[in-house]
């Protein structure tokens, strides 16, 4: 949170709204000692992250991946999908604008199908994938017994085949299948270094912003792309 206006756009009960110390990094009074990369969840300043919907530096040496983004750091490709799943908004565009209401400050961080589709078009392997929601089925790819010992309440969720969200799993499945990518219409965008950031030794982030016509890209077919792109045409949709 940079200021009181950011606090007012944090979707949580007022008693949990505290300035903490991010404003010191934003103003330059403090500097992150290492390159810090993050995604959004559901309890951030909606207004500030909306300003960087395609990703960007929130402070010196602190980088936000945007709604959905990919960066290359030291030869590692990191992909991220911000927000949480809500079926009521999944197939809509990012329609929220300030001033936010109690409803839109929450719907603004709901995952959109178009962002999942964009990530599914990536042609090169992803080394690290970040998501706030667990990808569906992720528990089956780790030490489940240790997980259940630490979090016993998750056992029933995994048994019911919940244990995560399909939106995040779709990205991982598409990358695992080496899905056939469509020619990119957006190409790559390199985010330059703001004054003094990142410091020497921290490579600049190269953000891939990929777009494509709604053709066949995987076994799931092009229907999700057509639906998502069709809903965005003719409406105010910047991100």
Backbone as numpy.savetxt, mean C-alpha at the origin, in Angstrom:
# Nx Ny Nz CAx CAy CAz Cx Cy Cz
1.98 12.13 12.64 1.15 13.31 12.64 2.04 14.56 12.64
1.73 15.47 11.68 2.52 16.69 11.60 1.98 17.80 12.49
0.65 17.79 12.65 0.00 18.89 13.36 -1.39 18.46 13.81
-2.13 19.40 14.39 -3.47 19.09 14.90 -4.43 18.72 13.77
-4.24 19.30 12.60 -5.10 18.97 11.46 -4.96 17.51 11.07
-3.74 16.97 11.14 -3.53 15.56 10.86 -4.23 14.69 11.90
-4.14 15.09 13.15 -4.79 14.33 14.21 -6.29 14.22 13.98
-6.89 15.30 13.48 -8.33 15.30 13.24 -8.72 14.33 12.14
-7.74 13.92 11.30 -8.02 12.99 10.20 -7.55 11.58 10.51
-7.29 11.31 11.77 -6.89 9.97 12.19 -8.13 9.21 12.63
-8.40 8.10 11.98 -9.63 7.34 12.22 -9.49 6.48 13.48
-9.75 7.09 14.63 -9.73 6.37 15.89 -10.42 7.25 16.93
-10.81 6.68 18.06 -11.42 7.50 19.12 -10.47 8.62 19.56
-11.00 9.79 19.86 -10.16 10.95 20.23 -9.15 10.66 21.34
-9.48 9.77 22.25 -8.58 9.51 23.38 -7.25 8.90 22.94
-7.22 8.34 21.70 -5.99 7.73 21.20 -5.20 8.67 20.30
-5.67 9.87 20.09 -5.00 10.81 19.20 -3.93 11.60 19.95
-2.68 11.28 19.65 -1.56 11.95 20.29 -0.54 12.34 19.22
0.12 13.46 19.40 1.07 13.95 18.42 2.29 13.04 18.28
2.76 12.47 19.37 3.97 11.66 19.37 5.14 12.48 18.81
6.03 11.90 17.98 7.21 12.66 17.59 7.48 12.74 16.09
6.54 12.28 15.24 6.80 12.35 13.80 7.00 13.79 13.34
6.31 14.74 13.94 6.42 16.13 13.51 7.87 16.63 13.60
8.65 16.05 14.48 10.05 16.44 14.60 10.86 15.97 13.39
10.51 14.81 12.85 11.17 14.32 11.63 10.69 15.12 10.42
9.41 15.45 10.41 8.85 16.21 9.29 9.47 17.60 9.22
9.69 18.22 10.35 10.25 19.58 10.39 11.76 19.60 10.19
12.40 18.44 10.30 13.85 18.38 10.14 14.61 18.46 11.45
13.89 18.59 12.57 14.56 18.63 13.86 15.26 17.31 14.17
14.68 16.21 13.66 15.28 14.89 13.79 15.40 14.27 12.41
16.27 13.29 12.29 16.46 12.57 11.03 16.51 11.08 11.30
15.77 10.31 10.51 15.80 8.86 10.66 17.22 8.36 10.40
17.79 7.57 11.29 19.19 7.15 11.13 19.41 6.17 9.98
18.36 5.48 9.56 18.46 4.56 8.42 17.27 4.82 7.50
17.42 4.43 6.24 16.33 4.56 5.29 15.13 3.76 5.79
14.00 4.41 5.96 12.79 3.78 6.51 11.70 3.78 5.46
11.15 2.61 5.18 10.12 2.45 4.14 8.88 1.87 4.80
7.71 2.44 4.51 6.51 1.96 5.17 5.30 2.00 4.24
4.26 1.29 4.65 2.96 1.33 3.97 1.94 1.86 4.95
0.75 2.19 4.45 -0.32 2.67 5.32 -1.16 1.53 5.84
-1.76 1.75 7.01 -2.68 0.78 7.58 -4.06 1.39 7.69
-4.57 1.51 8.90 -5.90 2.10 9.08 -5.95 3.09 10.24
-4.77 3.53 10.71 -4.76 4.52 11.79 -3.67 5.56 11.55
-3.60 6.08 10.34 -2.66 7.15 10.03 -3.42 8.43 9.73
-2.67 9.49 9.46 -3.29 10.75 9.05 -3.75 10.63 7.60
-5.04 10.40 7.41 -5.58 10.19 6.06 -5.20 11.32 5.12
-5.27 12.55 5.59 -5.03 13.70 4.72 -3.61 13.73 4.18
-2.62 13.41 5.03 -1.23 13.48 4.57 -0.90 12.37 3.59
-1.30 11.15 3.88 -0.98 10.05 2.98 -1.72 10.18 1.66
-2.89 10.82 1.67 -3.60 11.05 0.40 -2.77 11.95 -0.51
-2.03 12.88 0.05 -1.20 13.77 -0.76 -0.10 13.00 -1.49
0.25 11.82 -0.99 1.32 11.01 -1.57 0.76 9.66 -2.01
-0.38 9.69 -2.68 -1.06 8.44 -3.03 -0.21 7.53 -3.93
0.71 8.12 -4.70 1.59 7.31 -5.55 2.94 7.06 -4.88
3.07 7.46 -3.63 4.32 7.26 -2.91 5.16 8.52 -2.87
6.05 8.60 -1.89 6.95 9.74 -1.81 7.57 9.87 -0.43
8.45 10.86 -0.30 9.14 11.10 0.97 8.21 11.84 1.92
7.93 11.26 3.07 7.12 11.95 4.08 8.01 12.81 4.98
9.27 12.48 5.04 10.28 13.22 5.80 11.63 12.74 5.30
12.69 13.41 5.71 14.01 13.02 5.27 14.31 11.58 5.69
14.64 10.76 4.68 15.01 9.37 4.89 13.83 8.47 5.28
12.60 8.94 5.13 11.41 8.13 5.42 10.52 8.14 4.18
10.29 6.96 3.60 9.60 6.87 2.31 8.31 6.06 2.44
7.24 6.61 1.86 5.93 5.95 1.85 5.69 5.33 0.47
5.23 4.08 0.44 5.04 3.37 -0.82 3.76 3.73 -1.56
2.89 4.53 -0.94 1.65 4.91 -1.61 0.58 3.84 -1.48
-0.51 4.01 -2.24 -1.57 2.99 -2.22 -1.01 1.63 -2.61
-0.18 1.61 -3.65 0.46 0.38 -4.12 1.70 0.80 -4.87
2.84 0.29 -4.47 4.07 0.74 -5.11 5.18 -0.29 -5.01
6.22 -0.05 -5.79 7.39 -0.90 -5.80 8.63 -0.02 -5.85
9.63 -0.34 -5.04 10.88 0.39 -5.08 12.03 -0.60 -5.14
13.17 -0.11 -5.59 14.38 -0.91 -5.64 15.40 -0.27 -4.71
15.82 -0.99 -3.70 16.77 -0.47 -2.72 17.93 -1.45 -2.60
19.09 -1.02 -3.00 20.27 -1.88 -2.88 20.13 -3.19 -3.62
19.38 -3.21 -4.71 19.20 -4.43 -5.49 18.03 -5.29 -5.05
17.34 -4.91 -3.98 16.15 -5.63 -3.54 14.90 -4.91 -4.01
13.93 -5.66 -4.52 12.66 -5.08 -4.96 11.63 -5.26 -3.84
11.14 -4.15 -3.33 10.14 -4.15 -2.27 8.82 -3.66 -2.84
7.76 -4.43 -2.65 6.42 -4.03 -3.07 5.55 -3.87 -1.84
4.60 -2.95 -1.92 3.72 -2.73 -0.79 2.30 -2.42 -1.21
1.34 -2.87 -0.42 -0.08 -2.60 -0.63 -0.62 -2.01 0.67
-1.00 -0.74 0.64 -1.45 -0.07 1.85 -2.93 -0.33 2.12
-3.32 -0.14 3.39 -4.72 -0.17 3.75 -5.25 -1.53 4.17
-6.56 -1.57 4.36 -7.26 -2.80 4.75 -8.40 -3.06 3.78
-8.86 -4.30 3.75 -9.92 -4.68 2.81 -11.30 -4.33 3.37
-12.13 -3.80 2.49 -13.55 -3.58 2.78 -14.30 -3.76 1.48
-15.14 -4.78 1.42 -15.82 -5.11 0.17 -16.69 -4.01 -0.38
-17.16 -3.10 0.47 -18.04 -2.02 0.00 -17.31 -1.05 -0.91
-15.99 -0.94 -0.79 -15.24 0.05 -1.57 -14.20 -0.58 -2.49
-14.05 -1.90 -2.44 -12.98 -2.55 -3.19 -13.05 -2.27 -4.68
-14.24 -2.22 -5.24 -14.38 -2.03 -6.68 -14.72 -0.58 -7.05
-14.42 0.34 -6.17 -14.62 1.76 -6.46 -13.27 2.43 -6.67
-13.31 3.68 -7.17 -12.10 4.46 -7.28 -11.81 5.15 -5.95
-10.69 5.85 -5.89 -10.36 6.63 -4.70 -11.09 7.97 -4.80
-12.29 8.02 -4.32 -13.15 9.18 -4.49 -13.03 10.19 -3.35
-12.35 9.85 -2.27 -12.32 10.70 -1.08 -11.51 11.98 -1.33
-12.02 13.08 -0.80 -11.36 14.38 -0.90 -11.55 15.15 0.40
-10.60 16.00 0.76 -10.82 16.85 1.93 -11.86 17.93 1.61
-12.58 18.39 2.60 -12.53 17.98 4.01 -13.20 16.62 4.21
-12.60 15.78 5.04 -13.06 14.41 5.23 -14.20 14.35 6.24
-15.09 13.41 5.98 -16.13 13.09 6.95 -15.67 11.89 7.76
-16.43 11.51 8.76 -16.10 10.32 9.54 -16.04 9.08 8.65
-16.89 9.07 7.62 -16.91 7.91 6.71 -15.73 7.93 5.74
-15.46 9.07 5.10 -14.42 9.10 4.07 -13.01 9.03 4.65
-12.81 9.47 5.90 -11.47 9.33 6.46 -11.14 7.86 6.71
-12.18 7.01 6.71 -11.98 5.56 6.84 -11.96 4.87 5.48
-12.87 5.23 4.61 -12.88 4.57 3.30 -11.61 4.90 2.50
-10.96 6.02 2.82 -9.75 6.42 2.09 -8.64 5.39 2.22
-8.61 4.63 3.30 -7.54 3.63 3.44 -8.01 2.22 3.11
-9.16 2.08 2.46 -9.62 0.76 2.01 -8.95 0.40 0.69
-8.49 -0.83 0.58 -7.81 -1.30 -0.62 -8.75 -1.27 -1.82
-8.22 -0.87 -2.97 -8.99 -0.85 -4.22 -8.48 -1.92 -5.18
-9.41 -2.47 -5.93 -9.08 -3.53 -6.88 -8.07 -3.04 -7.92
-8.17 -1.79 -8.32 -7.26 -1.26 -9.33 -5.81 -1.29 -8.84
-5.59 -1.02 -7.55 -4.23 -1.04 -7.01 -3.68 -2.46 -6.99
-4.54 -3.43 -6.66 -4.12 -4.84 -6.69 -3.77 -5.24 -8.12
-4.58 -4.79 -9.07 -4.33 -5.11 -10.48 -2.99 -4.54 -10.95
-2.70 -3.31 -10.55 -1.42 -2.70 -10.95 -0.23 -3.54 -10.46
-0.29 -3.97 -9.21 0.81 -4.78 -8.68 0.90 -6.13 -9.39
-0.23 -6.66 -9.82 -0.20 -7.97 -10.48 0.48 -7.90 -11.85
0.66 -6.68 -12.39 1.30 -6.53 -13.70 2.83 -6.51 -13.63
3.39 -6.48 -12.45 4.84 -6.42 -12.33 5.48 -7.62 -13.00
6.51 -7.38 -13.79 7.13 -8.45 -14.57 8.27 -9.14 -13.85
8.98 -8.41 -13.02 10.14 -8.97 -12.33 9.75 -9.49 -10.95
10.50 -10.44 -10.43 10.18 -11.01 -9.11 10.24 -9.95 -8.01
9.43 -10.14 -6.98 9.43 -9.28 -5.81 10.20 -10.00 -4.70
11.13 -9.30 -4.08 11.90 -9.91 -2.99 11.17 -9.80 -1.66
10.54 -8.67 -1.41 9.82 -8.44 -0.15 8.49 -7.80 -0.45
7.41 -8.34 0.11 6.08 -7.77 -0.09 5.51 -7.36 1.27
5.04 -6.11 1.36 4.48 -5.57 2.60 2.98 -5.37 2.44
2.21 -5.81 3.43 0.78 -5.53 3.44 0.33 -5.37 4.89
-0.68 -4.57 5.10 -1.21 -4.39 6.45 -2.12 -5.57 6.79
-2.99 -5.94 5.85 -3.80 -7.16 5.99 -2.93 -8.37 5.67
-3.12 -9.44 6.41 -2.44 -10.69 6.06 -2.96 -11.20 4.72
-2.07 -11.62 3.81 -2.56 -12.30 2.60 -3.26 -13.60 2.99
-4.36 -13.89 2.33 -5.11 -15.11 2.63 -4.22 -16.33 2.47
-4.27 -17.23 3.45 -3.52 -18.47 3.39 -2.06 -18.35 3.80
-1.61 -17.15 4.21 -0.20 -16.97 4.52 0.24 -17.84 5.69
-0.69 -18.17 6.59 -0.33 -18.98 7.76 0.17 -20.36 7.37
-0.24 -20.84 6.20 0.16 -22.18 5.77 1.59 -22.21 5.22
2.23 -21.05 5.13 3.58 -20.99 4.58 4.61 -20.65 5.65
4.25 -20.86 6.90 5.18 -20.59 8.00 5.01 -21.62 9.10
5.50 -21.29 10.27 5.44 -22.19 11.42 4.08 -21.99 12.12
3.08 -22.74 11.67 1.73 -22.56 12.21 1.65 -22.89 13.69
2.33 -23.93 14.11 2.23 -24.35 15.51 2.80 -23.28 16.44
3.88 -22.67 16.06 4.43 -21.58 16.88 3.48 -20.39 16.88
2.90 -20.11 15.71 1.93 -19.03 15.62 0.76 -19.27 16.56
0.24 -20.49 16.59 -0.91 -20.81 17.44 -0.54 -20.76 18.92
0.72 -21.09 19.25 1.13 -20.98 20.64 1.16 -19.52 21.09
1.61 -18.64 20.19 1.70 -17.22 20.53 0.34 -16.53 20.44
-0.47 -16.94 19.44 -1.77 -16.32 19.20 -2.84 -17.41 19.07
-3.28 -18.00 20.16 -4.23 -19.13 20.09 -5.53 -18.77 19.37
-5.95 -17.52 19.45 -7.23 -17.14 18.84 -7.20 -17.22 17.32
-6.00 -17.30 16.72 -5.91 -17.38 15.27 -6.20 -18.78 14.73
-6.16 -19.78 15.60 -6.36 -21.16 15.15 -7.70 -21.33 14.45
-8.77 -20.77 15.05 -10.10 -20.93 14.45 -10.20 -20.18 13.13
-9.54 -19.01 13.02 -9.59 -18.26 11.78 -8.90 -19.01 10.64
-7.74 -19.59 10.93 -7.02 -20.36 9.91 -7.82 -21.59 9.53
-8.47 -22.23 10.50 -9.28 -23.41 10.21 -10.46 -23.05 9.31
-11.01 -21.84 9.48 -12.13 -21.41 8.64 -11.65 -20.87 7.29
-10.34 -21.02 7.04 -9.76 -20.57 5.77 -9.83 -19.06 5.63
-9.88 -18.36 6.77 -9.81 -16.91 6.70 -8.34 -16.53 6.79
-7.87 -16.16 7.96 -6.46 -15.92 8.19 -5.80 -15.00 7.19
-6.51 -14.01 6.65 -5.92 -13.07 5.71 -6.92 -12.61 4.67
-6.42 -11.79 3.75 -7.27 -11.20 2.72 -6.85 -11.63 1.33
-7.86 -11.88 0.49 -7.59 -12.32 -0.88 -6.91 -11.23 -1.68
-7.17 -9.94 -1.38 -6.59 -8.86 -2.18 -5.07 -8.92 -2.14
-4.50 -9.13 -0.96 -3.04 -9.24 -0.85 -2.56 -10.56 -1.44
-3.32 -11.63 -1.25 -2.93 -12.93 -1.79 -2.91 -12.90 -3.31
-3.82 -12.13 -3.93 -3.85 -12.04 -5.39 -2.52 -11.56 -5.94
-1.90 -10.59 -5.26 -0.62 -10.07 -5.72 0.45 -11.15 -5.66
0.50 -11.86 -4.54 1.51 -12.90 -4.38 1.30 -14.04 -5.38
0.05 -14.41 -5.61 -0.24 -15.49 -6.56 0.16 -15.09 -7.97
-0.14 -13.84 -8.34 0.20 -13.38 -9.69 1.70 -13.39 -9.90
2.46 -12.98 -8.87 3.91 -12.99 -9.00 4.44 -14.41 -9.01
3.84 -15.30 -8.23 4.32 -16.67 -8.19 4.09 -17.40 -9.50
3.04 -17.02 -10.23 2.73 -17.67 -11.51 3.53 -17.08 -12.66
4.32 -16.02 -12.38 5.00 -15.30 -13.46 3.96 -14.89 -14.51
2.91 -14.22 -14.05 1.81 -13.85 -14.94 2.30 -13.09 -16.15
1.64 -13.30 -17.27 2.00 -12.61 -18.49 1.62 -11.14 -18.36
2.61 -10.27 -18.40 2.34 -8.85 -18.22 1.98 -8.18 -19.53
1.09 -7.20 -19.46 0.78 -6.39 -20.63 1.84 -5.31 -20.79
2.04 -4.79 -22.00 2.99 -3.70 -22.17 2.59 -2.53 -21.28
3.57 -1.95 -20.60 3.29 -0.86 -19.69 2.98 0.41 -20.46
1.97 1.14 -20.02 1.67 2.44 -20.62 2.18 3.56 -19.75
2.64 3.24 -18.55 3.11 4.28 -17.65 4.61 4.31 -17.50
5.29 3.15 -17.66 6.72 3.10 -17.52 7.15 3.24 -16.07
8.36 3.69 -15.87 8.90 3.82 -14.53 9.09 5.29 -14.19
8.90 5.61 -12.93 9.12 6.97 -12.45 10.15 6.90 -11.35
11.22 7.66 -11.49 12.27 7.68 -10.48 12.03 8.85 -9.56
11.93 8.56 -8.29 11.75 9.60 -7.29 13.10 10.13 -6.91
13.35 11.40 -7.17 14.64 12.00 -6.86 14.82 12.21 -5.37
16.01 12.56 -4.98 16.32 12.77 -3.59 15.97 14.20 -3.18
15.14 14.36 -2.16 14.93 15.70 -1.63 16.22 16.18 -0.98
16.31 17.46 -0.76 17.54 18.03 -0.21 17.97 17.29 1.05
19.14 16.66 0.94 19.69 15.98 2.11 19.17 14.59 2.35
18.28 14.08 1.47 17.74 12.75 1.73 17.57 11.99 0.42
17.85 10.69 0.39 18.51 9.99 1.48 19.99 10.31 1.51
20.66 10.02 2.60 22.08 10.33 2.72 22.90 9.41 1.85
24.15 9.77 1.68 25.05 8.93 0.90 25.04 7.52 1.49
24.97 6.55 0.61 24.91 5.16 1.07 23.50 4.61 1.00
22.50 5.48 0.88 21.12 5.03 0.72 20.68 5.37 -0.69
20.52 4.37 -1.56 20.16 4.64 -2.96 18.79 5.27 -3.07
18.64 6.10 -4.08 17.33 6.70 -4.33 16.34 5.63 -4.70
15.08 5.85 -4.40 14.05 4.85 -4.68 13.52 5.02 -6.09
13.41 3.93 -6.82 12.83 3.95 -8.16 11.43 3.36 -8.05
10.43 4.16 -8.23 9.05 3.72 -8.07 8.48 3.34 -9.42
7.94 2.13 -9.51 7.35 1.67 -10.75 5.87 2.00 -10.75
5.46 2.80 -11.70 4.04 3.14 -11.84 3.59 2.52 -13.14
2.94 1.40 -13.06 2.60 0.65 -14.27 1.11 0.72 -14.54
0.81 0.95 -15.81 -0.58 0.90 -16.24 -0.65 0.00 -17.45
-1.82 -0.49 -17.78 -1.94 -1.35 -18.93 -3.39 -1.42 -19.37
-3.60 -1.64 -20.66 -4.97 -1.84 -21.11 -5.53 -3.11 -20.51
-6.84 -3.23 -20.39 -7.43 -4.40 -19.73 -7.43 -5.63 -20.62
-6.25 -6.20 -20.83 -6.15 -7.44 -21.60 -5.93 -8.61 -20.65
-5.75 -9.78 -21.22 -5.49 -10.96 -20.40 -4.12 -10.84 -19.74
-4.05 -10.95 -18.42 -2.77 -10.86 -17.74 -2.50 -12.09 -16.88
-3.49 -12.88 -16.59 -3.27 -14.08 -15.79 -4.49 -14.97 -15.91
-4.47 -16.08 -15.18 -5.62 -17.00 -15.25 -6.89 -16.37 -14.72
-6.74 -15.30 -13.89 -7.93 -14.65 -13.37 -8.66 -13.87 -14.46
-7.97 -13.63 -15.59 -8.60 -12.93 -16.69 -8.59 -11.43 -16.51
-9.15 -10.73 -17.48 -9.10 -9.28 -17.51 -10.33 -8.63 -16.90
-11.31 -9.42 -16.49 -12.56 -8.84 -15.97 -12.33 -7.86 -14.82
-11.48 -8.19 -13.81 -11.27 -7.21 -12.74 -10.72 -5.90 -13.25
-9.82 -5.97 -14.24 -9.25 -4.73 -14.77 -10.31 -3.90 -15.48
-11.14 -4.56 -16.29 -12.18 -3.81 -17.01 -13.14 -3.16 -16.03
-13.51 -3.90 -14.98 -14.44 -3.33 -14.00 -13.82 -2.13 -13.31
-12.56 -2.30 -12.88 -11.92 -1.22 -12.12 -11.70 0.01 -12.99
-11.18 -0.20 -14.21 -10.91 0.93 -15.07 -12.19 1.58 -15.55
-13.20 0.77 -15.80 -14.47 1.31 -16.27 -15.12 2.21 -15.23
-15.02 1.82 -13.96 -15.62 2.64 -12.90 -14.88 3.95 -12.71
-13.59 3.98 -13.09 -12.80 5.19 -12.87 -13.02 6.22 -13.97
-13.42 5.78 -15.17 -13.63 6.72 -16.25 -14.85 7.59 -15.96
-14.71 8.84 -16.28 -15.84 9.73 -16.14 -16.08 10.23 -14.73
-15.19 9.91 -13.79 -15.35 10.42 -12.44 -14.02 11.02 -12.02
-14.10 11.84 -11.01 -12.89 12.50 -10.52 -12.05 11.44 -9.81
-10.92 11.14 -10.40 -10.11 10.02 -9.89 -8.65 10.34 -10.17
-7.94 10.83 -9.18 -6.57 11.24 -9.37 -5.56 10.17 -9.06
-5.93 9.21 -8.23 -4.94 8.24 -7.76 -5.31 6.83 -8.15
